[in-house]
Amino acid sequence: MQARSDTGTDGILGGADASADSFCPQRSRRYVLFAAILASALGFIDGSILAIAMPVLRANLGASLVEAQWISNAYALTLSALILAGGAAGDRFGLRRAFVAGIAMFVIASIACALAPDAPMLILFRAIQGIGAAVMVPGSLAIIAKAYPKSERGRAIGIWAAASALTTALGPVIGGIVLSSFGSGIWRAIFAINLPLGALAIWLLLAKVPADSPAQQRGLDLGGAALATLAFGAMAYGLTAMNAGGDGKSGLMNLAAFGLGLAALAVFLLWERRQREPMVDLGLFRIAAFTGANAATFFLYFALSAVLFYLPMLLIAGWGLSTAEVGFIFLPLSAAIALLSGPVGKWSDRIGPRLPIAFGSFVVGIAFAGLAVLAGTGFKGFWEGVFPLMVVMGLGMALVVSPLSTAIMTAVEDKDTGAASGINNAIARLAGLMAVAALGAVASLVYAAAGGGVVGIEFGALPETVLGPTVEATRLAATDRAFQAVAMISAFMCFVAALVAWISQPAKTVTQH
């Protein structure tokens, strides 16, 4: 799950403002808005509920921790690597056409995910789902911006953002209740529900909305997209494969895979520098405030993604909580961002983004440090311990999200805001990809060192049989220690994000002209 305020960062608007006249007549605009809300719900519901369903899914498919990581990361990989190219596709082929194609690919891949017979096939279909999302996600906001004239655009985007926040908040709660009420195979419904939602969105767009003309003939930079996918994929593979242990030879292979990823990343940067229409405008990184805001984004979303992926494993497989209870861990985050982003944004406009981003990141770090303390003490109170800390985390993120968008937008020239916003969104998703990959290795190593290796059950997996009291106590203690390590590293990353924001961001907003 990516807990972002996507009103400012998912929208790679491209040519959405190129024309003062909307392509869409007034009677059809509400259908554009409804279709965009449905498309956003697809991604939000999938991401948040899947984290809660992971222990049950692993038990049903017999998936290892490495496979569980790739069920999440295959989607994150293709989405983070291709989202900038996906945004350009709307400009090149027309927003309605590209948006429909992205939704269709996402829905078809979702049905394949629901029918996947084993973990490897699910991983493959999740990667295809991410390709569809790379076109669908930026298209959601961009088509609203192109369909509505400037005088009505703010209200439409506000409705879209509110509806997105509502689905993000209620999706995990409803999903957790459903997962608790039915058998282990019900996780497939997480993906199957995308068929009616996506089909309705596609019908609205094709039947009720006229086609728009391409804004400009932009290149798609497919070479850059391929290099980015290779670079991020090889690095994530090298980090994830460390979970599997093995001999020295396999360790060298993992290191070689990570090195290949770094080499591909270097080639990607050289490629982008030489492109007339690059996927990533590297010149923007010469701006210190822009670079600092993106660095803070990486560290903060690395921490957030790691905790939100591994915390449900601790609570369900370790503490024995139901998925219905665990579904509530996402509620404070979504509610705080929905309720506080507006007031915090106004505050940030007055004082600049430095203090809100730095203080908010610090608050999130305190919440994650608190989770580490809980895991270390053996206290297993969800409503008395974990949930209040998630409220603190939600408040901290609410302080960050809007000012971070402001920092990105005000650091660059007006003509570059679309590109800057797309880069920031891709970096946030890349951070999640690396977090799930790297901290899985940490969790596995700590779990094994704490005695989990002799139990014969991986970190975060549900026991298939009743264990003896001694073995079960060892497993639970090792699970606590493993998550404690994840939470401590995540807290540290938040504190680094706070420091980077404080150093790099201006105290007052400075608008470029």
C-alpha positions as CSV (number, residue, x, y, z in Angstrom):
1,M,0.0,0.0,0.0
2,Q,1.2,3.5,-0.8
3,A,-0.2,6.0,1.6
4,R,0.1,9.1,-0.4
5,S,-2.1,12.2,-1.0
6,D,-2.3,11.5,-4.7
7,T,-4.0,14.8,-5.4
8,G,-0.6,16.4,-5.9
9,T,1.8,13.6,-6.8
10,D,0.1,11.0,-8.9
11,G,-1.1,13.4,-11.5
12,I,1.4,13.6,-14.3
13,L,-0.7,16.1,-16.1
14,G,1.3,16.5,-19.2
15,G,-0.8,18.4,-21.6
16,A,-3.9,18.6,-19.4
17,D,-3.7,22.4,-19.3
18,A,-2.5,22.9,-22.8
19,S,-6.0,23.9,-24.0
20,A,-8.2,26.4,-22.2
21,D,-11.3,24.5,-23.5
22,S,-12.3,21.2,-22.1
23,F,-12.8,18.3,-24.6
24,C,-15.6,17.1,-22.4
25,P,-19.1,18.7,-22.5
26,Q,-20.6,19.6,-19.1
27,R,-23.1,16.8,-19.1
28,S,-20.3,14.2,-19.4
29,R,-17.9,15.5,-16.8
30,R,-19.6,13.7,-13.9
31,Y,-19.0,10.4,-15.7
32,V,-15.3,11.3,-16.0
33,L,-15.1,12.0,-12.3
34,F,-16.9,8.8,-11.3
35,A,-14.7,6.7,-13.6
36,A,-11.6,8.3,-12.1
37,I,-12.8,7.6,-8.6
38,L,-13.5,3.9,-9.5
39,A,-10.0,3.6,-11.1
40,S,-8.4,5.0,-8.0
41,A,-10.3,2.7,-5.8
42,L,-8.9,-0.3,-7.7
43,G,-5.3,0.5,-6.7
44,F,-6.0,1.7,-3.2
45,I,-8.1,-1.4,-2.2
46,D,-5.7,-3.8,-3.7
47,G,-2.6,-2.4,-2.0
48,S,-4.0,-2.0,1.5
49,I,-6.0,-5.2,1.8
50,L,-3.3,-7.4,0.3
51,A,-0.9,-6.5,3.2
52,I,-3.5,-7.8,5.7
53,A,-4.3,-10.8,3.6
54,M,-0.7,-11.8,3.2
55,P,-0.4,-14.3,6.1
56,V,-3.6,-16.1,4.9
57,L,-2.5,-16.0,1.3
58,R,0.8,-17.5,2.2
59,A,-0.8,-20.3,4.1
60,N,-3.3,-21.0,1.2
61,L,-0.6,-21.0,-1.5
62,G,2.3,-22.3,0.5
63,A,4.2,-19.2,-0.3
64,S,7.6,-18.5,1.3
65,L,8.6,-15.1,2.7
66,V,10.6,-14.3,-0.5
67,E,7.6,-15.1,-2.6
68,A,5.4,-12.9,-0.3
69,Q,7.8,-10.1,-0.9
70,W,7.7,-10.5,-4.6
71,I,3.9,-10.7,-4.6
72,S,4.1,-7.1,-3.4
73,N,7.2,-6.1,-5.2
74,A,6.4,-7.3,-8.7
75,Y,3.6,-4.8,-8.8
76,A,5.7,-2.0,-7.2
77,L,8.5,-2.7,-9.6
78,T,6.6,-2.3,-12.9
79,L,4.6,0.6,-11.5
80,S,7.6,2.6,-10.2
81,A,9.6,2.0,-13.3
82,L,6.9,2.7,-15.8
83,I,4.7,5.3,-14.2
84,L,6.5,8.2,-15.9
85,A,6.2,6.6,-19.3
86,G,2.5,5.8,-18.5
87,G,1.9,9.5,-17.9
88,A,3.4,10.4,-21.3
89,A,1.2,7.8,-23.0
90,G,-1.9,9.9,-22.2
91,D,-0.4,12.9,-23.9
92,R,0.7,10.8,-27.0
93,F,-2.4,8.7,-27.6
94,G,-5.1,10.7,-25.8
95,L,-6.1,10.5,-22.2
96,R,-9.4,8.6,-22.6
97,R,-7.8,6.0,-24.8
98,A,-4.7,5.5,-22.6
99,F,-6.8,5.5,-19.4
100,V,-9.2,2.9,-20.7
101,A,-6.3,0.7,-21.8
102,G,-4.6,1.0,-18.4
103,I,-7.8,0.0,-16.6
104,A,-8.4,-2.9,-18.9
105,M,-4.9,-4.3,-18.4
106,F,-5.2,-3.8,-14.7
107,V,-8.6,-5.6,-14.6
108,I,-7.5,-8.5,-16.8
109,A,-4.4,-9.0,-14.7
110,S,-6.5,-8.8,-11.5
111,I,-8.7,-11.7,-12.7
112,A,-5.6,-13.7,-13.5
113,C,-4.3,-13.0,-10.0
114,A,-7.6,-14.2,-8.5
115,L,-7.2,-17.5,-10.5
116,A,-3.5,-17.9,-9.9
117,P,-2.8,-21.6,-8.9
118,D,0.5,-20.8,-7.1
119,A,2.8,-18.0,-5.9
120,P,5.0,-17.8,-9.0
121,M,2.1,-17.3,-11.3
122,L,0.6,-14.7,-8.9
123,I,3.9,-12.8,-9.0
124,L,3.8,-12.8,-12.8
125,F,0.3,-11.5,-12.9
126,R,1.0,-8.9,-10.3
127,A,3.8,-7.5,-12.5
128,I,1.3,-7.2,-15.4
129,Q,-1.1,-5.5,-13.0
130,G,1.6,-3.0,-12.2
131,I,2.0,-2.2,-16.0
132,G,-1.7,-1.4,-16.2
133,A,-1.5,0.7,-13.1
134,A,1.4,2.7,-14.5
135,V,-1.0,4.0,-17.1
136,M,-4.1,4.0,-15.0
137,V,-2.8,5.9,-11.9
138,P,-1.5,9.1,-13.6
139,G,-4.5,9.0,-16.0
140,S,-6.9,9.1,-13.1
141,L,-6.1,12.7,-12.1
142,A,-5.0,13.9,-15.6
143,I,-8.3,13.1,-17.2
144,I,-10.1,15.1,-14.5
145,A,-7.8,18.0,-15.1
146,K,-8.4,17.9,-18.9
147,A,-12.2,17.3,-18.7
148,Y,-12.9,20.2,-16.3
149,P,-12.2,23.9,-17.0
150,K,-9.9,25.7,-14.5
151,S,-12.9,27.3,-12.8
152,E,-14.4,23.9,-11.8
153,R,-11.2,21.8,-11.6
154,G,-10.4,22.4,-7.9
155,R,-13.8,21.2,-6.8
156,A,-13.7,18.1,-9.0
157,I,-10.2,17.2,-7.7
158,G,-11.4,17.8,-4.2
159,I,-14.3,15.3,-4.6
160,W,-11.9,12.8,-6.2
161,A,-9.4,13.2,-3.3
162,A,-12.2,12.8,-0.7
163,A,-13.6,9.7,-2.3
164,S,-10.1,8.2,-2.7
165,A,-9.4,8.9,1.0
166,L,-12.7,7.2,1.9
167,T,-11.9,4.0,-0.1
168,T,-8.4,4.0,1.4
169,A,-9.8,4.2,4.9
170,L,-12.7,1.8,4.6
171,G,-11.2,-0.8,2.2
172,P,-8.9,-2.5,4.7
173,V,-11.5,-2.5,7.5
174,I,-14.2,-4.1,5.3
175,G,-11.6,-6.4,3.7
176,G,-10.3,-7.5,7.1
177,I,-13.8,-8.4,8.2
178,V,-14.4,-10.4,5.0
179,L,-11.1,-12.2,5.4
180,S,-12.0,-13.1,9.0
181,S,-15.5,-14.3,8.1
182,F,-14.7,-16.7,5.3
183,G,-12.1,-19.4,4.5
184,S,-8.5,-18.9,3.5
185,G,-9.3,-18.8,-0.2
186,I,-11.3,-15.6,0.2
187,W,-8.2,-13.6,-0.5
188,R,-8.9,-14.2,-4.2
189,A,-11.9,-11.9,-3.9
190,I,-9.5,-9.0,-3.3
191,F,-8.6,-9.2,-7.0
192,A,-12.0,-10.4,-8.3
193,I,-13.8,-7.3,-7.1
194,N,-11.7,-5.3,-9.6
195,L,-13.8,-6.8,-12.5
196,P,-17.1,-5.1,-11.8
197,L,-15.4,-1.9,-10.7
198,G,-13.1,-1.7,-13.7
199,A,-15.8,-2.8,-16.1
200,L,-18.1,0.0,-14.9
201,A,-15.3,2.6,-15.2
202,I,-14.5,1.5,-18.8
203,W,-18.2,1.5,-19.8
204,L,-18.6,5.1,-18.4
205,L,-15.6,6.3,-20.3
206,L,-16.5,4.7,-23.6
207,A,-20.3,5.2,-23.6
208,K,-20.6,8.6,-21.8
209,V,-17.3,10.5,-22.5
210,P,-16.1,11.7,-25.9
211,A,-12.6,10.9,-27.1
212,D,-10.0,13.7,-26.6
213,S,-7.3,14.6,-29.0
214,P,-3.6,13.9,-28.0
215,A,-2.1,16.9,-26.4
216,Q,1.3,16.5,-28.0
217,Q,3.3,13.9,-29.8
218,R,5.7,13.1,-26.9
219,G,8.1,10.2,-27.1
220,L,7.5,7.4,-24.6
221,D,11.2,6.7,-23.9
222,L,10.7,2.9,-23.9
223,G,14.5,2.4,-23.6
224,G,14.6,4.3,-20.4
225,A,11.6,2.4,-19.1
226,A,13.3,-0.9,-19.9
227,L,16.5,0.2,-18.2
228,A,14.7,1.4,-15.1
229,T,12.8,-1.9,-14.8
230,L,16.1,-3.9,-15.1
231,A,17.9,-1.6,-12.6
232,F,15.2,-1.7,-9.9
233,G,14.3,-5.3,-10.5
234,A,17.9,-6.5,-10.2
235,M,18.5,-4.5,-7.1
236,A,15.3,-5.7,-5.5
237,Y,16.1,-9.3,-6.5
238,G,19.6,-9.1,-4.9
239,L,18.2,-7.8,-1.7
240,T,15.2,-10.2,-1.5
241,A,17.2,-13.3,-2.4
242,M,19.3,-12.7,0.8
243,N,16.3,-14.0,2.7
244,A,16.8,-17.5,1.3
245,G,20.2,-17.9,2.9
246,G,22.2,-20.6,1.2
247,D,25.9,-21.0,0.7
248,G,28.6,-18.6,-0.2
249,K,28.0,-19.1,-3.9
250,S,24.4,-18.0,-3.7
251,G,25.5,-15.0,-1.6
252,L,27.9,-14.0,-4.4
253,M,25.1,-14.4,-6.9
254,N,22.8,-12.1,-4.8
255,L,25.6,-9.5,-4.6
256,A,26.2,-9.8,-8.4
257,A,22.4,-9.2,-9.0
258,F,22.5,-6.1,-6.9
259,G,25.7,-5.0,-8.7
260,L,24.0,-5.5,-12.0
261,G,21.1,-3.3,-10.9
262,L,23.5,-0.5,-9.9
263,A,25.2,-0.8,-13.3
264,A,21.9,-0.7,-15.1
265,L,20.9,2.4,-13.0
266,A,24.1,4.1,-14.1
267,V,23.4,3.3,-17.8
268,F,19.8,4.5,-17.2
269,L,21.1,7.9,-16.0
270,L,23.4,8.2,-19.0
271,W,20.6,7.3,-21.3
272,E,18.3,9.9,-19.8
273,R,20.9,12.6,-20.2
274,R,21.1,12.0,-23.9
275,Q,17.4,11.8,-24.7
276,R,15.6,14.7,-26.3
277,E,12.4,13.8,-24.5
278,P,13.7,11.9,-21.4
279,M,11.4,10.0,-19.0
280,V,13.2,11.7,-16.1
281,D,14.4,15.3,-16.4
282,L,17.7,15.0,-14.5
283,G,18.2,18.7,-14.7
284,L,15.6,19.2,-12.0
285,F,18.0,17.5,-9.5
286,R,20.3,20.5,-9.8
287,I,17.8,22.3,-7.6
288,A,18.8,21.6,-4.0
289,A,15.3,22.0,-2.6
290,F,13.9,19.6,-5.2
291,T,16.6,17.0,-4.6
292,G,16.2,17.3,-0.8
293,A,12.5,16.9,-0.9
294,N,12.9,13.7,-3.0
295,A,15.5,12.4,-0.6
296,A,13.2,13.0,2.3
297,T,10.4,11.2,0.3
298,F,12.6,8.2,-0.2
299,F,13.6,7.8,3.4
300,L,10.1,8.4,4.8
301,Y,8.3,6.2,2.4
302,F,10.9,3.5,2.8
303,A,10.0,3.4,6.5
304,L,6.3,3.6,6.0
305,S,6.2,0.9,3.4
306,A,8.3,-1.5,5.5
307,V,6.1,-1.1,8.6
308,L,2.8,-1.4,6.7
309,F,4.0,-4.5,5.0
310,Y,5.5,-6.4,7.9
311,L,3.3,-5.2,10.8
312,P,0.3,-7.3,9.7
313,M,2.5,-10.4,9.6
314,L,3.5,-9.7,13.2
315,L,0.0,-9.1,14.4
316,I,-1.7,-12.0,12.5
317,A,1.0,-14.7,12.4
318,G,2.8,-13.7,15.6
319,W,0.2,-12.2,18.0
320,G,-2.7,-14.3,16.6
321,L,-5.0,-11.3,15.9
322,S,-7.8,-11.6,13.4
323,T,-7.7,-9.8,10.1
324,A,-10.8,-7.9,11.1
325,E,-8.8,-6.2,13.9
326,V,-5.7,-5.7,11.9
327,G,-7.7,-4.0,9.1
328,F,-8.0,-1.0,11.4
329,I,-4.3,-0.2,11.4
330,F,-4.7,1.7,8.1
331,L,-7.7,3.8,9.3
332,P,-5.8,6.5,11.3
333,L,-3.4,7.1,8.5
334,S,-6.2,7.6,5.9
335,A,-8.4,9.6,8.2
336,A,-5.7,11.9,9.4
337,I,-4.5,12.7,5.8
338,A,-8.1,13.3,4.7
339,L,-9.0,15.6,7.6
340,L,-5.8,17.5,8.1
341,S,-4.1,17.8,4.7
342,G,-6.1,21.0,3.9
343,P,-5.3,22.9,7.2
344,V,-1.7,21.7,7.2
345,G,-1.3,22.8,3.6
346,K,-2.5,26.4,4.5
347,W,-0.1,26.4,7.5
348,S,2.7,25.3,5.2
349,D,1.9,28.1,2.7
350,R,2.5,30.6,5.6
351,I,5.7,29.2,7.1
352,G,7.2,27.1,4.3
353,P,7.5,23.3,4.1
354,R,10.6,22.8,6.2
355,L,9.1,22.6,9.7
356,P,6.0,20.6,8.8
357,I,8.0,18.0,6.8
358,A,10.8,17.7,9.4
359,F,8.5,17.6,12.4
360,G,6.0,15.3,10.8
361,S,8.8,12.8,9.8
362,F,10.1,13.0,13.3
363,V,6.6,12.2,14.7
364,V,6.3,9.2,12.4
365,G,9.8,8.0,13.6
366,I,8.6,8.3,17.2
367,A,5.6,6.1,16.4
368,F,7.8,3.5,14.7
369,A,10.2,3.5,17.7
370,G,7.2,2.9,19.9
371,L,6.3,-0.2,17.8
372,A,9.8,-1.4,18.3
373,V,9.5,-1.0,22.1
374,L,6.2,-2.8,22.1
375,A,7.6,-5.7,20.1
376,G,10.6,-5.9,22.5
377,T,8.6,-5.9,25.7
378,G,6.3,-8.7,24.6
379,F,3.2,-6.5,25.3
380,K,0.6,-7.6,22.8
381,G,-2.2,-5.1,23.3
382,F,-3.6,-4.0,19.9
383,W,-6.1,-1.3,21.0
384,E,-4.0,-0.3,24.0
385,G,-0.6,-0.2,22.2
386,V,-0.5,-0.6,18.5
387,F,-3.5,1.4,17.5
388,P,-2.6,4.5,19.4
389,L,0.8,4.4,17.9
390,M,-0.8,4.2,14.4
391,V,-2.8,7.3,15.3
392,V,0.5,9.1,16.1
393,M,1.9,7.8,12.8
394,G,-1.2,9.1,10.9
395,L,-0.9,12.5,12.5
396,G,2.8,12.7,11.5
397,M,2.1,11.7,7.9
398,A,-0.7,14.3,7.7
399,L,1.9,16.9,8.6
400,V,4.1,15.7,5.8
401,V,2.0,14.9,2.8
402,S,0.6,18.3,1.7
403,P,3.8,20.3,2.5
404,L,5.9,17.7,0.6
405,S,3.8,18.3,-2.5
406,T,4.2,22.0,-1.9
407,A,8.0,21.6,-1.6
408,I,8.2,19.7,-4.9
409,M,6.0,22.1,-6.8
410,T,7.5,25.3,-5.5
411,A,11.1,24.1,-6.0
412,V,10.8,24.1,-9.8
413,E,9.5,26.3,-12.6
414,D,5.8,26.3,-13.3
415,K,6.3,24.5,-16.6
416,D,8.1,21.6,-14.8
417,T,5.5,20.9,-12.1
418,G,4.0,17.9,-13.9
419,A,7.4,16.3,-14.4
420,A,8.5,17.1,-10.9
421,S,5.3,15.6,-9.4
422,G,5.7,12.4,-11.4
423,I,9.3,12.0,-10.4
424,N,8.4,12.4,-6.7
425,N,5.6,9.8,-7.0
426,A,8.0,7.3,-8.7
427,I,10.6,7.8,-6.0
428,A,8.0,7.1,-3.2
429,R,7.0,3.9,-4.9
430,L,10.6,2.9,-5.5
431,A,11.3,3.5,-1.8
432,G,8.5,1.0,-1.0
433,L,10.0,-1.6,-3.4
434,M,13.4,-1.4,-1.8
435,A,12.1,-1.4,1.7
436,V,10.1,-4.6,1.3
437,A,13.1,-6.2,-0.4
438,A,15.8,-5.1,2.0
439,L,14.0,-5.4,5.4
440,G,12.8,-8.9,4.6
441,A,16.4,-10.0,4.7
442,V,16.8,-8.2,8.0
443,A,13.7,-9.8,9.4
444,S,14.8,-13.3,8.3
445,L,18.3,-12.9,9.7
446,V,17.1,-11.6,13.1
447,Y,14.3,-14.2,13.2
448,A,16.8,-17.0,12.6
449,A,19.3,-15.7,15.2
450,A,16.5,-15.5,17.8
451,G,15.7,-19.2,17.4
452,G,13.2,-19.1,14.7
453,G,15.4,-21.1,12.4
454,V,15.0,-24.2,14.5
455,V,11.2,-24.0,14.5
456,G,10.9,-24.7,10.8
457,I,8.4,-21.9,10.1
458,E,9.4,-18.7,8.4
459,F,8.9,-15.2,9.8
460,G,5.3,-14.1,9.2
461,A,3.9,-17.5,8.3
462,L,1.0,-19.1,10.0
463,P,1.8,-22.5,11.6
464,E,0.0,-25.3,9.7
465,T,-0.2,-27.5,12.8
466,V,-0.4,-26.8,16.6
467,L,3.1,-26.4,18.0
468,G,4.3,-27.4,21.4
469,P,4.4,-24.7,24.0
470,T,8.2,-24.4,24.0
471,V,8.4,-24.3,20.2
472,E,5.6,-21.8,20.0
473,A,7.1,-19.5,22.6
474,T,10.4,-19.6,20.6
475,R,8.6,-18.8,17.4
476,L,6.6,-15.9,18.9
477,A,9.7,-14.4,20.6
478,A,11.7,-14.6,17.3
479,T,8.8,-13.0,15.4
480,D,8.8,-10.1,17.9
481,R,12.5,-9.6,17.6
482,A,12.4,-9.7,13.8
483,F,9.7,-7.0,13.6
484,Q,11.5,-5.0,16.3
485,A,14.5,-4.8,14.0
486,V,12.3,-3.7,11.1
487,A,10.6,-1.0,13.2
488,M,13.9,0.3,14.6
489,I,15.4,0.7,11.1
490,S,12.2,2.4,9.9
491,A,12.3,4.8,12.8
492,F,15.9,5.7,12.0
493,M,14.9,6.3,8.3
494,C,12.2,8.7,9.5
495,F,14.7,10.6,11.6
496,V,17.0,10.8,8.6
497,A,14.1,12.1,6.5
498,A,13.4,14.8,9.1
499,L,17.1,15.9,9.1
500,V,17.3,16.0,5.3
501,A,14.1,18.1,5.1
502,W,15.3,20.5,7.8
503,I,18.6,21.0,6.0
504,S,17.4,21.2,2.4
505,Q,14.0,23.0,2.6
506,P,13.5,26.8,2.8
507,A,11.9,28.1,6.0
508,K,9.5,30.1,3.8
509,T,8.0,29.1,0.5
510,V,9.9,30.6,-2.4
511,T,8.0,30.5,-5.7
512,Q,10.0,30.3,-8.9
513,H,9.0,32.5,-11.8
